[in-house]
Amino acid sequence: MIRKTGKGSGLTLPRRTLLKGLGAAAALPLAAPWVRRARAADPVKIGMVIPFTGATGAYGPEMEKAAKLVATSINEAGGILGGRPLELIVEDSETNPTAGLAATKKLLEVDDVEAIIGYWGSPIAMASKQLIIDAGKVMMVSCAANAVTEEPHGGHIWRFQAKSTQWGPAGARIMLEQGQKKVAVLAQQNPFVISMVEPFKAEIEKAGGEVVKEVVYNPDQPSYRAEVEEVFGAEPDGVFIPGLLTDFTSIVKEYYRAGFATPITSLSIAADANGKFLENVGGEIAEGIHHFQPAPPLASPNYKRFLQKMGEPEDTVFLFAGNAYDQMAVAALAMEKAGTADGSVWTQQVPFVANPPGTKVMDPVEALEMVRAGEDLDFIGAGSDCDFDATGDQLNRHFLHRVIKGGENVTLGTIS
């Protein structure tokens, strides 16, 4: 699949401190002005690997639309680097690491992109990241597994999402607030989910609770009956089920058929998925399930402006579209700041356009004008504040807590 847009309150690290963690990339020189002029007519190609099919296919269209909004607005304002238009080339990851790797290879070797954004899904990002690092390009991800940024990457990976170790404690707090202290875990076997389990258990135990049963299952099993009976048969106060839409749908149907009534807490990518879960199981089966997810600042002026651009009602909750919007914007700003589309060079400029200090600015075109004027800026995104630590991980993320009642997702609050 190829889609193109044509020519038409938390810890924040100071920029200098952050830059020390970016590795050798920070020592590379900027491109000479004559090089930039010589390439002014060429488009700057940005690849995007996101799901349109498979278990997470519901999120691909909104992420593509959001990234295109940025590319179109910048192109209409004259492009970057002296008039070069942004060209977005989109590939379907199929929610599959093998397909995602093939898409990455195609974007690097055939399309010769300067960066690849998107990467919804930790297994897909893990399968692809070394190719991007070896090519000297930049990877911007919307996935959570800690392993994506744990190994040295020379500043070539930026995470526009909360790390999965931050998700576990959020889920534990939700269950503890409901008085659930004797709990069980039924977790999918993948790096994103597994890395949140230990922090979840630690948070439960810190509050005097206990994890009485822990079961790990494989994705796409023909049946989850044995796992459901083992976990719910332990008679816990509540069960935490981190997974994805397809397996969670099967698990909940099995739970309902077996007549269990123990409360469930899950992830919104499983228990919501843009309404797909309710479509799959119906309101009666889904009633009372709590779920959570890293969310954008829903009350911020920039998020409301983003919803208007997306053509959606003001109460719409986009969990990942804002991340894609921010990835495209930050990439364009960092390239303009560096004066080059060379990934090994412009990646070092990300903290200088995204982190404080500097004038807070929300519009990508306005931010580009500030870069050209030599002004310091702190870009505030649609999905988050877009502040990063020295490993490329995003700071200051919050989690949205919702529950399914009467066939609808009802917001209960946020967890920091």
C-alpha positions in Angstrom: 0.0 0.0 0.0 1.3 3.4 -0.9 -0.3 6.7 -0.1 1.3 10.0 -0.9 0.7 13.7 -0.1 2.0 15.6 -3.1 3.4 19.1 -3.4 0.1 20.7 -2.9 3.6 19.5 34.7 6.3 16.8 35.0 10.0 16.3 34.5 11.5 18.1 31.6 15.2 17.9 30.8 17.2 21.0 29.7 18.2 20.8 26.1 22.0 20.7 26.8 21.5 17.8 29.3 19.3 15.9 26.9 21.7 16.4 24.0 24.6 14.7 25.8 22.6 11.4 25.6 22.1 11.5 21.8 25.5 9.9 21.1 27.8 10.6 18.1 25.0 12.1 16.0 25.4 15.3 17.9 28.9 15.8 16.6 28.0 15.8 12.9 28.2 19.1 11.0 25.2 20.8 9.4 24.8 20.8 5.6 26.4 23.7 3.7 24.0 26.4 2.3 24.9 25.6 -1.3 23.9 21.9 -0.7 20.5 23.0 0.5 20.0 25.3 -2.5 21.0 22.6 -5.0 18.4 20.3 -3.6 15.6 22.9 -3.1 13.3 21.4 -5.8 13.5 17.8 -4.5 10.7 16.6 -2.2 11.6 15.5 1.3 10.3 12.0 1.5 8.9 10.8 4.8 7.8 7.2 5.2 5.0 6.0 7.5 4.4 2.4 8.7 1.0 2.0 10.3 -1.7 -0.7 10.5 -4.7 -0.7 8.1 -5.4 -4.4 8.5 -5.0 -6.9 11.4 -5.8 -6.5 15.1 -4.9 -2.8 15.2 -6.1 -1.8 11.7 -8.7 0.6 13.2 -6.0 3.2 14.0 -4.2 3.4 10.6 -6.6 5.7 8.8 -6.7 8.4 11.5 -2.9 8.4 11.9 -2.5 8.8 8.1 -5.0 11.6 8.0 -3.3 13.5 10.9 0.2 13.2 9.3 -1.3 14.4 6.0 -2.8 17.5 7.7 0.7 18.6 8.7 2.3 17.9 5.3 -0.4 19.7 3.4 -0.3 22.8 5.7 3.5 23.0 5.4 3.5 22.5 1.7 0.8 25.1 1.2 3.0 27.5 3.1 6.0 26.8 0.9 7.6 23.6 2.2 10.8 23.4 4.1 14.5 23.8 3.4 14.1 26.6 0.9 11.0 25.3 -0.8 11.1 21.5 -0.7 7.7 19.9 -0.4 7.0 17.1 2.1 6.0 13.8 0.4 4.4 11.2 2.7 4.6 7.6 1.6 2.5 5.3 3.7 2.7 1.5 4.0 0.5 -1.0 5.8 2.2 -2.9 8.7 -0.7 -5.4 8.7 -0.2 -5.5 12.5 2.5 -8.0 11.7 6.3 -7.7 12.3 7.2 -9.5 9.1 5.0 -7.2 7.0 6.2 -4.2 8.9 9.8 -5.1 8.3 9.1 -5.5 4.6 7.4 -2.1 4.5 10.4 -0.6 6.2 12.9 -2.1 3.7 10.8 -0.9 0.8 10.6 2.7 2.2 14.4 2.8 2.8 15.6 0.9 -0.3 13.1 1.8 -3.0 11.6 5.1 -1.9 14.7 6.5 -0.2 12.9 8.2 2.6 14.6 10.5 5.1 12.7 9.2 8.1 9.9 6.7 9.0 7.2 7.7 11.4 4.2 5.8 12.8 5.1 2.3 14.0 2.0 1.4 16.0 3.0 -1.8 17.6 6.2 -2.7 19.5 6.9 -6.0 17.7 6.9 -4.1 14.4 9.1 -1.4 15.7 11.6 -3.9 17.2 11.8 -5.8 13.9 12.5 -2.6 11.9 14.6 -0.4 14.1 18.1 -1.7 13.3 17.5 -1.3 9.6 16.7 2.4 10.2 19.7 2.9 12.5 22.0 1.3 10.0 20.7 3.5 7.2 21.4 6.6 9.2 17.7 7.6 9.2 15.3 8.6 11.9 12.5 6.5 13.5 9.5 8.1 15.3 7.3 5.5 17.0 3.9 5.3 18.6 4.7 2.1 20.5 5.4 1.5 24.1 7.8 -1.4 24.7 10.8 -0.2 26.7 13.2 -2.3 24.5 12.6 0.0 21.5 14.8 2.7 23.1 16.8 0.8 25.7 19.7 -0.2 23.5 22.0 2.6 22.2 20.6 4.1 19.0 22.7 7.2 18.5 19.7 9.5 18.9 17.9 8.0 15.9 14.7 6.9 17.7 12.0 9.2 19.3 9.1 7.7 21.1 5.8 9.6 20.9 4.1 7.5 23.5 4.4 6.5 27.2 6.7 3.5 27.9 5.0 0.3 28.8 6.5 0.3 32.2 4.5 3.4 32.9 1.3 1.7 31.8 1.4 -1.1 34.5 1.2 1.2 37.5 -1.7 3.2 35.9 -3.7 -0.1 35.6 -2.9 -1.0 39.2 -4.1 2.3 40.5 -7.4 1.9 38.7 -7.9 -1.5 40.2 -6.9 -0.3 43.7 -9.3 2.6 43.5 -12.1 0.0 43.0 -11.0 -1.8 46.2 -9.4 -4.7 44.3 -6.3 -5.9 46.2 -6.3 -9.6 45.5 -5.8 -9.5 41.8 -4.8 -11.7 38.8 -3.1 -11.0 35.5 -3.9 -12.5 32.1 -1.3 -11.1 29.7 -0.5 -11.5 26.0 3.0 -12.7 25.2 4.6 -9.7 23.5 7.3 -7.2 24.6 4.9 -4.3 25.0 2.6 -6.2 27.4 5.1 -8.3 29.3 7.2 -5.2 30.3 4.2 -3.6 32.0 3.4 -6.7 34.2 6.2 -6.4 36.8 5.6 -2.6 37.4 1.9 -3.5 37.7 2.6 -6.1 40.4 5.0 -3.8 42.2 2.3 -1.1 42.4 -0.3 -3.6 43.7 2.1 -4.9 46.3 3.2 -1.4 47.4 -0.4 -0.7 48.3 -0.6 -4.0 50.4 -2.3 -6.0 47.6 -1.4 -9.3 46.2 -1.2 -10.9 42.7 -2.6 -14.3 43.2 -2.4 -15.7 39.7 -0.4 -14.7 36.6 -1.0 -16.4 33.2 0.6 -15.5 29.9 -1.1 -16.5 26.6 0.0 -16.4 23.0 -1.8 -14.1 20.5 -4.2 -15.7 18.0 -4.8 -18.8 19.9 -7.8 -20.9 18.7 -9.2 -20.9 22.2 -8.6 -19.2 25.5 -10.9 -21.3 27.6 -8.1 -22.9 29.7 -6.5 -19.6 30.5 -9.8 -18.0 31.4 -10.7 -20.8 33.8 -7.3 -20.8 35.4 -7.2 -17.0 36.1 -10.9 -16.4 37.1 -11.0 -19.7 38.9 -8.5 -18.3 41.4 -11.4 -16.1 42.6 -9.5 -12.7 42.6 -11.1 -9.4 43.3 -10.3 -8.3 39.8 -8.4 -9.4 36.7 -6.0 -7.2 34.6 -6.0 -8.3 31.0 -3.5 -6.3 28.9 -3.7 -7.4 25.2 -5.1 -6.5 21.8 -8.5 -6.3 20.3 -8.8 -9.7 18.7 -7.6 -11.8 21.6 -9.4 -9.7 24.2 -12.7 -10.1 22.3 -12.3 -13.9 22.4 -11.3 -13.9 26.1 -14.2 -11.8 27.2 -16.7 -13.9 25.2 -15.2 -17.0 26.9 -15.5 -15.3 30.3 -19.1 -14.4 29.7 -20.0 -18.0 28.5 -18.4 -19.4 31.6 -20.5 -17.2 33.8 -17.7 -15.4 35.6 -18.5 -12.0 37.1 -15.1 -10.8 38.4 -14.4 -7.2 37.3 -12.0 -6.7 34.4 -9.5 -3.9 33.7 -7.8 -3.8 30.3 -6.2 -1.4 27.8 -8.3 0.9 25.6 -6.6 -0.6 22.5 -8.4 -3.8 23.5 -11.6 -2.7 25.2 -12.3 0.2 22.9 -10.3 0.2 19.6 -12.4 3.0 18.2 -15.6 1.2 19.1 -14.6 -2.1 17.6 -14.7 -4.0 20.8 -18.3 -3.0 21.5 -19.2 -3.9 18.0 -17.6 -7.3 18.5 -19.2 -8.3 21.8 -22.2 -6.0 22.4 -23.0 -3.8 25.4 -24.3 -6.6 27.7 -21.0 -8.5 27.6 -18.9 -5.4 27.7 -20.7 -3.8 30.6 -18.5 -2.7 33.5 -15.1 -3.2 31.9 -12.6 -0.6 32.9 -9.9 0.4 30.4 -7.2 3.0 30.1 -4.7 4.4 27.6 -2.1 7.2 27.2 -4.2 10.1 26.0 -3.7 13.6 24.6 -4.4 16.7 26.7 -8.1 16.6 25.9 -8.8 20.1 27.4 -5.9 21.9 25.7 -6.6 24.5 23.0 -4.3 22.7 20.7 -6.1 19.4 20.9 -9.4 21.1 20.3 -7.9 22.9 17.3 -6.6 19.5 16.1 -10.1 18.0 16.3 -11.4 20.9 14.2 -8.8 20.2 11.6 -9.7 16.5 11.6 -13.4 17.4 11.2 -14.4 15.6 14.4 -16.7 16.6 17.3 -15.1 18.3 20.2 -15.6 15.3 22.5 -13.7 12.9 20.2 -10.8 11.0 21.9 -8.0 10.2 19.4 -5.4 8.1 21.2 -2.8 7.9 18.3 -3.7 10.4 15.6 -2.2 13.2 17.6 1.1 11.3 17.9 1.3 11.0 14.1 0.5 14.7 13.7 3.3 15.6 16.2 5.8 13.2 14.5 5.4 14.9 11.2 5.6 18.3 12.7 8.7 17.7 14.8 10.5 16.0 11.9 9.8 19.0 9.7 10.9 21.5 12.4 14.1 19.6 13.2 15.1 19.4 9.5 14.5 23.2 9.1 16.5 23.9 12.3 19.4 21.7 11.0 19.2 23.1 7.5 19.3 19.5 6.0 17.2 16.4 5.6 20.2 14.2 6.5 18.8 12.1 9.4 22.2 11.8 11.2 22.3 15.6 11.4 18.7 16.8 12.0 17.9 14.2 14.7 20.2 16.2 17.1 17.9 19.2 16.6 14.7 17.5 17.9 15.2 18.7 21.5 15.9 22.3 20.3 12.5 22.5 18.7 10.5 20.3 21.1 11.8 20.8 24.6 11.8 24.0 26.7 13.0 26.6 27.1 11.6 28.7 24.3 8.3 30.2 23.2 5.5 27.7 23.3 3.9 27.3 19.8 1.3 24.9 18.6 1.0 25.5 14.9 3.6 23.8 12.7 3.7 26.6 10.1 4.1 29.3 12.7 6.8 27.2 14.4 8.7 26.9 11.0 8.6 30.7 10.7 10.1 31.0 14.2 12.9 28.6 13.3 13.7 30.6 10.2 13.8 33.8 12.3 16.3 32.2 14.7 13.9 32.2 17.6 13.9 29.6 20.4 10.7 27.6 20.5 9.0 24.8 22.5 6.6 23.0 20.2 3.5 21.8 21.9 1.8 19.0 20.0 -1.7 17.7 19.5 -0.9 14.4 21.2 1.3 15.7 24.0 3.8 18.4 25.0 6.4 16.7 22.9 9.1 16.8 25.6 11.8 14.1 25.5 14.5 12.7 27.7 18.0 11.7 26.7 17.0 8.3 25.4 14.3 9.7 23.1 11.4 8.7 25.4 8.6 11.1 25.8 7.8 12.8 29.1 4.7 14.1 30.8 2.2 11.6 29.5 -1.2 11.1 31.1 -3.6 8.1 31.0 -7.4 8.4 30.3 -9.5 6.1 32.5 -12.9 5.0 31.1 -15.5 2.4 31.8 -18.2 0.8 29.5 -21.7 1.6 30.8 -24.9 1.2 28.8 -23.0 0.4 25.6 -20.9 3.5 25.8 -17.4 4.5 26.9 -17.7 6.8 29.9 -14.8 8.9 31.0 -13.9 8.7 34.7 -10.8 10.8 34.8 -7.0 10.9 34.1 -4.1 9.3 35.8 -0.6 10.9 35.7 
